[in-house]
Amino acid sequence: MSQSERKVKINSTHDLPVKHQRQLLSISWFSAYYQSKAPCNEELSLMRHLDALHLRYPFYGARRLRDALLDEKGLVVNRKQARASSDDTHGHSGCVSRKQRHQQAE
């Protein structure tokens, strides 16, 4: 049974406390109580603008994306926001070690 299926089985109105339910289902505390929230309209708008810039200038780094966003749209964001948005959207994740880069080059 997947974690999402086990998480659905937790019932906060049941006689058995949630703590015991999650222990029986082998679910962490965070997974049992965390409820994700949808991004607000401002975040979605920012992501759309960053995506458009990134598609136009795929060679721009986070700092240049930030500066272009300020120049073109007048939106002020920090470098971390620009990088997170472009990394999430375009499938970049984590760092590749020097050894892995060397193996990929061969």
MARTI-379022 format. One record per residue (C-alpha): z, y, x; residue in three letters. Coordinates in steps of 0.2 Angstrom, whole numbers, padded with zeros to 4 digits, always signed. Layout:
BEGIN
ZYXala;...
This chain:
BEGIN
+0000+0000+0000met;-0005+0017+0007ser;+0008+0031+0010gln;+0000+0041-0004ser;+0002+0027-0016glu;+0020+0024-0011arg;+0023+0043-0013lys;+0017+0043-0031val;+0030+0030-0035lys;+0045+0041-0031ile;+0053+0047-0047asn;+0066+0061-0046ser;+0073+0057-0064thr;+0076+0039-0060his;+0094+0033-0058asp;+0091+0028-0040leu;+0093+0043-0029pro;+0077+0049-0020val;+0085+0046-0004lys;+0086+0027-0007his;+0069+0027-0016gln;+0060+0034+0000arg;+0070+0022+0011gln;+0064+0007+0001leu;+0046+0013+0001leu;+0047+0018+0020ser;+0043+0036+0017ile;+0049+0050+0028ser;+0060+0064+0021trp;+0046+0077+0024phe;+0033+0066+0015ser;+0045+0064+0000ala;+0049+0082-0003tyr;+0034+0092+0004tyr;+0022+0099-0009gln;+0007+0107-0001ser;+0001+0124-0008lys;-0016+0130-0010ala;-0022+0144+0001pro;-0022+0161-0007cys;-0038+0171-0010asn;-0035+0182+0005glu;-0035+0167+0016glu;-0051+0160+0008leu;-0060+0176+0010ser;-0055+0177+0028leu;-0061+0159+0031met;-0078+0163+0023arg;-0080+0179+0034his;-0075+0169+0050leu;-0087+0155+0045asp;-0101+0166+0043ala;-0098+0175+0059leu;-0096+0158+0068his;-0113+0152+0061leu;-0121+0168+0067arg;-0113+0167+0084tyr;-0108+0149+0088pro;-0105+0154+0106phe;-0092+0167+0102tyr;-0074+0162+0106gly;-0059+0167+0096ala;-0056+0184+0104arg;-0074+0189+0101arg;-0074+0182+0083leu;-0058+0193+0080arg;-0067+0208+0087asp;-0083+0205+0077ala;-0073+0203+0061leu;-0064+0220+0065leu;-0081+0228+0069asp;-0091+0221+0054glu;-0078+0220+0040lys;-0064+0230+0046gly;-0052+0215+0044leu;-0038+0214+0057val;-0033+0196+0062val;-0025+0189+0077asn;-0034+0177+0089arg;-0024+0162+0083lys;-0030+0165+0065gln;-0048+0166+0071ala;-0046+0151+0082arg;-0037+0140+0069ala;-0050+0144+0056ser;-0065+0140+0067ser;-0057+0124+0074asp;-0052+0117+0057asp;-0069+0121+0049thr;-0080+0115+0063his;-0071+0099+0068gly;-0063+0104+0084his;-0046+0096+0087ser;-0034+0095+0101gly;-0038+0096+0120cys;-0049+0084+0130val;-0041+0078+0146ser;-0050+0080+0162arg;-0052+0061+0164lys;-0060+0060+0146gln;-0072+0074+0150arg;-0077+0066+0166his;-0080+0049+0156gln;-0090+0058+0143gln;-0101+0066+0156ala;-0106+0050+0163glu;
